[in-house]
C-alpha cells in the first residue's frame, strides 16, 4: 500500500526552500528521531527587533522530513522570534495540506528544530530560560540559567 502525499508535500520535497547553512548563524537547532533516523538542523540569522532575517535547514530523512523542514522555514522567515516560538506541528501539517498519519512525527521534528534554534539564540545571548514564557520544554532550554557551579 503506497502512501499518499499532497501536491504541496511533493513540491517541497522535490524543490525544498531555504536549504543550506548559515556560517555565522545566531542560533542553531538540531533534533532527531532515533526510531526513524530523521535528523534536522535549523540555522537562524536574527536582525533588529528579533526578526528572523534568514533561515536555512539541512535534513537527513524522508520526503516528509524534508517537506516539513522546508515549509517550516517559509513559515518563520521574516517573522519575529516570538511568532516562531508559536509554530506548531499542526500548523506545519496544515500548511502542507496534510501528511500520512505515520509521517506526522516529521512535523513534530520541524517544530522542535525551530524552537531549538531559537533557544540556542537566546542561550548565546545569555537570556534565561523563561524568555519564551510558559515552560522550558517550549523552547528546549537546558536549565543551566548561566549559574556557576559551586
N, C-alpha and C positions, 0 to 999 in steps of 0.2 A: 504494500500500500504506500503510494507516494504521498509526501507532504505537499499541501497546497500553500503557496506563498502569494501574497498580494503583489500587484504590479509595483507598488512602492518599495516593498522589501527587495524585489528583484532588481529594481533600478538602483537602489542604494548599495546593493551587493555588487552589481556589475560596474557601477560608476560611483564609488564612495566619495563623499565630500570631506575635505579637511584632513586628508591622510598625511601623515608625516610626523616630524618632530619640531619642537621649538627649542633651539640651542640654549637660549637664555630665558627659559620659561620661569615664570614667577610661582608656578605651582604645578606639581606633577603627581598624578594619582595612578596607582597600579592595583588592579584587582584581578582575581582569577577564580575559577571554579574547578576544583580538583576532580570532581566527578566527570565533567565533560571535557576538560582540558582547555577551555577558553581562557585567554588572558587578554586584558585590555589595559592600555596605558594612555592616559589623557594628559595633555600639556596645555597650560593656560598662560596667556600673556595678558596682564591686567593693566589698564590705563587709569586715567584720572577718574575720580568718583567710583572706583572699584568696578569699572565697566570691563567686561571681557572683550579685549580688542582682537585677540586671535585665539583660536583653539585648534589643536591637531590631535590625532589619535593614531595609535598603532594597535592593531588587534590580530591576535593569532586565534583563529577559530572558524566556526561555520558561517554560512551565509547570514543567518540571523544575528550572530555576534557582530559581524561587520556592518550589517544594515543598522542595527540599533546604535552602534558607535557613531556611525555617520549621521543619522538623524538627530541624535542627542547633541552632537556638536552644532548642527544647524539651529537647534532649539535654544542654545545658550549664547551663541556668538552675538556680540553687540548688546548683551543684556547685563544688568548689574549682578554681582555675585549673590546678592540676596535672592534674586529670582532663580539663579542656577541651583541654589540650595533647596528650592521648592520643586525641582524636577522630580517626577515620579516615574516608576516603570510603567504604570498605567498610561501616562501621557505619551510615553515613548511608543508603546504598543498601538495606541490610538492614532498617533501621527503616521505610523506605518500601515494603517488600515488593517491591523491585526497580525497576530503571529499564531502558528500552530501551538497548541497547549504545551507540548513537550519542549518548546523553544522560548517560552515566556521567561525562563531564568536568564536568558541573554539580555532582556530589557532590564532586569534587576542589576546585572553587572554594569550596564551602561550608566544607570542611576548612581551606583556605588562608585564608579570611576570618576564621574563628575564631582561628587561630594568629597572623594578622597583628594582630588586635585585642589579643590577649594580649601579643604582642611590643611593641606600642605602649604598653600599660600599663607594662610593665617598663622600657621606654626612658624614659618620663616619670618614673619613679621613680629612674632612674639605675642600674638593676641591669644588670650586664654580661651579655653575650650567652650565657654558659654557664648562665644562670638556669634553663633547662629541660632541662639535661642534654645529652647527645649533641651533635649538630652544629647550627650556626647555621641551616641550612636548615629545621630542625624548627620554629623559631619566627619565622623571617623577619627576624631582626635585621640591621641594616645594617653591622655590624662596626666601627663607629667607637669603641666602647668608652669614649666620653667623653674620649678622649685629645685633647690640644690639638695643633694643628699647629705645627711649629717652624720 
